[in-house]
Amino acid sequence: MPLVQLVVVLIVVGVLLGMVNRYIPMAGSIKSILNGVVVIVVVLWLLNVFGLFSSLSMIHVEYTGETESRWTSTPIRSVTDNQRS
């Protein structure tokens, strides 16, 4: 993506967000949530454009579907058991 196109997209998003903030009446808390969501989306989009977001996709959080922690299900050996081995 050319740099000029990137700047144009950022300007358009900024102008649209400014128009929404100025001309659409809404509560201040909703307005701040909307601004925060737009900023997060734009930052993620920029990371993707510059190729930095693809390296973040290698981070995986494993969901096992279990309600218990798997760390507590293994028996704990006492110090005396370790000394006997």
C-alpha positions in Angstrom: 0.0 0.0 0.0 1.5 3.3 -1.0 2.2 5.9 1.7 -0.1 8.5 0.1 -3.0 6.0 0.2 -2.3 5.2 3.9 -2.3 8.9 4.8 -5.6 9.4 2.9 -7.2 6.6 4.7 -6.1 7.9 8.1 -7.4 11.4 7.2 -10.8 10.0 6.0 -11.2 7.9 9.2 -10.3 11.0 11.3 -12.7 13.3 9.5 -15.5 10.7 9.8 -14.9 10.2 13.5 -14.8 13.9 14.0 -18.1 14.3 12.2 -19.7 11.6 14.2 -18.5 13.2 17.4 -19.7 16.6 16.4 -23.0 16.0 14.7 -24.5 12.9 16.2 -25.7 13.5 19.8 -24.7 10.8 22.2 -23.6 10.4 25.8 -20.0 11.3 26.6 -19.3 7.7 27.8 -20.5 6.2 24.5 -18.5 8.7 22.6 -15.3 7.8 24.4 -16.0 4.1 23.9 -16.5 4.7 20.2 -13.3 6.7 20.0 -11.4 4.0 21.8 -12.7 1.3 19.5 -11.9 3.3 16.4 -8.3 4.0 17.6 -7.8 0.3 18.5 -9.1 -0.8 15.1 -6.9 1.7 13.3 -3.8 0.7 15.3 -4.4 -3.0 14.5 -4.9 -2.1 10.8 -1.7 -0.2 10.8 0.2 -3.0 12.4 -1.2 -5.3 9.7 -0.3 -3.0 6.9 3.3 -2.7 8.2 3.6 -6.5 8.6 3.9 -6.4 12.4 0.5 -8.0 13.1 1.4 -11.3 11.4 4.1 -11.9 14.0 1.5 -11.5 16.8 -0.6 -14.2 15.2 2.0 -16.8 16.3 1.0 -16.3 19.9 -1.6 -18.9 20.8 -3.6 -19.3 24.0 -4.6 -22.9 24.5 -8.2 -23.6 25.7 -8.6 -27.1 27.1 -12.3 -26.8 28.0 -11.6 -28.0 31.5 -12.9 -26.2 34.6 -10.0 -27.3 36.8 -6.4 -26.2 36.4 -4.3 -29.0 35.1 -1.5 -28.0 37.5 -3.6 -29.1 40.5 -4.5 -32.5 39.1 -0.9 -33.8 39.3 0.1 -35.3 42.6 2.6 -33.3 44.6 5.6 -35.4 45.7 6.9 -34.6 49.1 10.5 -33.8 49.9 11.0 -37.2 51.5 9.8 -38.9 48.2 12.4 -37.0 46.3 15.2 -37.9 48.7 14.5 -41.7 48.4 14.9 -41.7 44.6 
